[in-house]
Amino acid sequence: MFLYKIELQLPEGKQAHLIVLAASDEKAFSYVESHAQRHFLHTPELQSIAIIEKKRPEPGSGYLIEG
């Protein structure tokens, strides 16, 4: 399992970050759509999706996301 930081490019130059635990890169990408649907009232068109970081989870693992 890996902890992924995924960057989502949204319309109008906006972006969001998703942190997800997955067994592979393919699984991490497969979770993006369902998380976007749950988060947004009206799911925006995702213009691009990119894995920014990938690391093994250990106690204390995490990401700092600057706003």
C-alpha positions as CSV (number, residue, x, y, z in Angstrom):
1,M,0.0,0.0,0.0
2,F,1.1,3.5,-0.7
3,L,-0.1,7.0,0.3
4,Y,-0.6,9.1,-2.8
5,K,-0.9,12.9,-3.2
6,I,-2.8,13.6,-6.4
7,E,-3.3,17.0,-8.0
8,L,-6.5,17.7,-9.8
9,Q,-6.8,20.5,-12.3
10,L,-10.3,22.0,-12.2
11,P,-12.0,24.5,-14.6
12,E,-11.0,28.2,-14.3
13,G,-7.5,27.5,-13.3
14,K,-8.4,26.0,-9.9
15,Q,-6.9,23.0,-8.4
16,A,-7.5,20.5,-5.6
17,H,-5.4,17.8,-3.9
18,L,-6.5,14.3,-3.0
19,I,-4.6,12.2,-0.5
20,V,-5.5,8.5,-0.9
21,L,-4.2,5.1,0.3
22,A,-4.0,2.6,-2.5
23,A,-2.2,-0.6,-3.5
24,S,-1.1,0.7,-6.9
25,D,-1.0,3.8,-9.2
26,E,-3.9,2.4,-11.2
27,K,-6.0,1.9,-8.0
28,A,-5.2,5.5,-6.9
29,F,-6.4,6.9,-10.2
30,S,-9.5,4.8,-10.0
31,Y,-10.5,6.4,-6.7
32,V,-10.3,10.0,-7.9
33,E,-13.7,10.2,-9.6
34,S,-15.6,8.8,-6.6
35,H,-13.9,11.2,-4.2
36,A,-14.7,14.1,-6.5
37,Q,-18.3,13.1,-6.7
38,R,-18.6,13.0,-2.9
39,H,-16.8,16.3,-2.3
40,F,-18.4,18.6,-4.9
41,L,-22.1,19.4,-5.0
42,H,-21.8,19.5,-8.9
43,T,-18.8,17.4,-10.0
44,P,-16.6,19.6,-12.2
45,E,-14.9,18.3,-15.3
46,L,-11.4,17.2,-14.2
47,Q,-9.0,18.7,-16.8
48,S,-6.0,16.7,-15.6
49,I,-5.0,14.3,-12.8
50,A,-1.4,13.8,-11.7
51,I,0.3,11.9,-9.0
52,I,2.6,14.4,-7.2
53,E,4.0,12.2,-4.5
54,K,3.9,8.6,-3.5
55,K,5.2,7.1,-0.3
56,R,4.8,4.1,2.0
57,P,2.6,4.8,5.0
58,E,4.3,4.7,8.4
59,P,3.2,6.1,11.7
60,G,3.3,9.9,11.3
61,S,3.2,9.8,7.5
62,G,1.3,12.6,5.9
63,Y,1.3,15.6,3.6
64,L,1.2,19.3,4.3
65,I,-1.0,21.0,1.7
66,E,-0.4,24.7,1.4
67,G,-3.5,26.8,0.4
